[in-house]
């Protein structure tokens, strides 16, 4: 199995174990022990731990080991933005629970002028129009709207959209979604917001909109996330080490 896939599996499992409180003393096993338990190379473990450190989930204390960031656990019911953003909605957790996905729309259409400009497409090129609900305990809290060039994911199916689209993209294109430009605002809820998120007319909705890019600079998606205001907490981890 390629190292790209191995490290992603380790990364996802370690996140789940951290969220579920498997490390009550907040200390993670050493790299050698993790490599043995996951039956992968130490380089895969090191790569996964580096990503967790970049996200602010863990920190390394010289001479003592690797620890879970207690402030991260305290504030885990929020979105997390990191330098190599892999999708805000994919990293969302609430009390350790990851959201379920309900696919509402999956259509193919010709890109309009605004979309062509955003995604650097030519006249006549097609995009997928995707609309999904994210749910926790059967309660919808976020509406995802995305436009993705068909040529980037020509074999994409509705079944694939029941999981992380960014992880699917990395597995099929061998390129990761590593950059994004996003704006975060709040606005009055629309009728569609109220229908799907159980909001009243006087309640607002959080909006996170922008463009995501593959690691080679190719625009991958233009879209938005419309979030129930009760879940609209956004955390950004920024490294000041000069790298």
Number of C-alpha atoms within 10 A of each C-alpha: 6 6 13 15 15 17 22 18 15 20 19 13 13 18 16 16 12 19 21 14 13 13 14 10 9 16 17 19 14 11 18 13 13 19 18 12 10 15 11 17 16 17 13 23 24 16 17 21 22 16 17 18 19 17 22 20 22 24 18 16 9 7 6 8 13 19 18 23 17 12 11 17 18 9 16 21 19 19 20 25 19 20 14 15 19 22 21 16 17 18 19 19 19 15 13 17 15 18 22 15 20 16 15 13 15 14 11 15 14 16 22 14 12 9 19 18 11 14 22 13 17 11 11 11 14 20 26 22 19 19 20 19 22 23 17 15 9 10 14 19 23 27 23 20 19 21 23 22 25 18 11 15 17 11 9 15 10 13 8 11 18 13 14 15 16 21 19 16 18 16 13 15 12 13 17 22 24 18 22 24 11 15 11 13 11 14 12 12 23 14 12 11 21 16 11 15 23 14 19 13 12 8 14 19 26 21 22 19 20 17 19 25 21 21 15 11 11 15 21 26 24 21 19 20 23 23 24 23 19 10 16 20 14 15 15 12 14 12 13 6 5 4 4
